Amino acid sequence: MDTKKKIAILRNWMKSEGFDAMIIPSTDPHCGEYVPEHWEIRKWISGFTGSAGTAVITLDTAALWTDSRYFIQAAQQLEGSGISLMKDRLPETPSISEWLSDNLVNGCKIAICGEMFSHQEFQALQFELHGRLEIISCTDPFNDLWQDRPSLPKDHIYVQPIEFAGITAKDKINQIRGIMAKEQINTLLISALDEIAWTTNLRGNDVHCNPVFISYLLIGENACTLYIMPEKVSPEIQDYLTSQGIQTKEYNTIFADLKKLESVWIDSATTNQAIYDSLQINPFVKRSPVAFLKSVKNEQEIEGFHQAMLRDGVAMVKFLKWLHPAVVGGKETELSISNKLEEFRAQQANYLDISFDTISAYGEHGAIVHYEPTEETDIPVKPEGFLLLDSGAQYADGTTDITRTIALGDLTPAMKLDYTLVLKGFIQLGLAKFPTGTCGTQLDVLARQFMWSHGKNYLHGTGHGVGSHLCVHEGPHQIRMNHVPAELKAGMTVTDEPGLYLEGRYGIRTENTLLVVPFLETEFGSYLQFEHLTLCPIDKEPILVEMLSAEEKDWLNTYHLTVYEKLSPFLAPEEKEWLAEATKSI
């Protein structure tokens, strides 16, 4: 069924229910970035497959908002659908509320599925519309409208071993209770799936590339309840949960139990509106304490990252050594290259899965920031130009995220200039020394300064947290232009990934995962710095060496020496020889 027919079916339902519009976000009842297929409603209704976007359907028009990572992809996928592309965060692009106000008359009714909208988003939309339009939270209509809708996943969950988790679930729950006591709140609702997985030391397979499972967690003063489909809990897991002081109840009974509470702490950014509507009290609303606890890695988690990055670096070196001769052979495509990289990773100990769909983008596809090759878009890779490769893996002891832009042959002077501008920003951000209390927004300019001096920029964030065998995108901290106040703290992981994208020509991005570590103590306070966790050579071929400062050359040479020293013991002689050349000083 094509997009126009799907929209027609939805409009018939809207008319029967008295709605003038419906807003369809990309999320699920747990406000996740990546969601199970069952809740990929926006993807189903619009045909746009990117991970971020919101569709708005009225009785006679439709639009979809997405960010700069997906402008090119969305324009291609929405063509002929009757859905207009709205390029989010550009000055000329109206917000969803502005667009609705322009396209509907006062008093019109707008439907949202309460389980797919966070309470925070619901409140913001109400405020922006100033009562001109009525927002109504309804039950999910797509069980009837989407006839072949995938069912909810029922795979078993599994334990994250203590040697990787570092702290028992029982101790984490007690730590959380201590924070609750300080706030004088006796019950905490956790809705975010990665927070539940971290707290319980459990993992699952419910979301593609993200080892989480569908559930809610309710922590009280004396009881802790995991709301989950019973099919997912084996007898062994039930015994484990009991040993950690966690009882289980059926997933959907959370609504009835919430009605009985006399007080509860919720995170309005991760608690859906349907959950909020079920409460009989005014909740205590504040960011979940688990988001902050989870973001600061303990000693075992940090060691797990080091070990995972070591194995991932070995896989990357084996792959990079294979790449150039294979491309010269003339039979490789974006998809075959992506599959080959996964093959090398799968040979490593503790490998479980990729951490996101590999961005294997050759030539002009590199300008599509989150391009993922498919059978329809796959193209041959030739021994010329750039290949942008953004990839990662889920290991039992850590999650990896790395981007390398690789010169496969002749490059233009403009390509070398852009590559060097990106590299200089990447290096300078990684070299930052900053006082405790600094947030990522205060450092973002370090990655952009050289591009800005040439009138160039990129519109995506510069860095995000990375989970410990959890989601590859983790908060609350970020490095980006728009203000994110969360402080960078020792023990946090964060990526460093500036880029440049020229539509129809090429894209460039270089990315390592970093660890925030102590730097020094002075009379002015304590200072932090970054340690590079990622171990993989950076392509030297496109660098305009004369543009690098002495400090930048020294950093690159020192980094490459570290890469060689740490990876070479695990390589065959011919691989070691290749790595020695790839990491030779400039």
Summary of the structure (lengths in Angstrom):
residues: 586
radius of gyration: 24.4
end to end distance: 56.1
largest distance: 73.4
contacts: 1997
relative contact order: 0.09
helix: 40%
strand: 22%
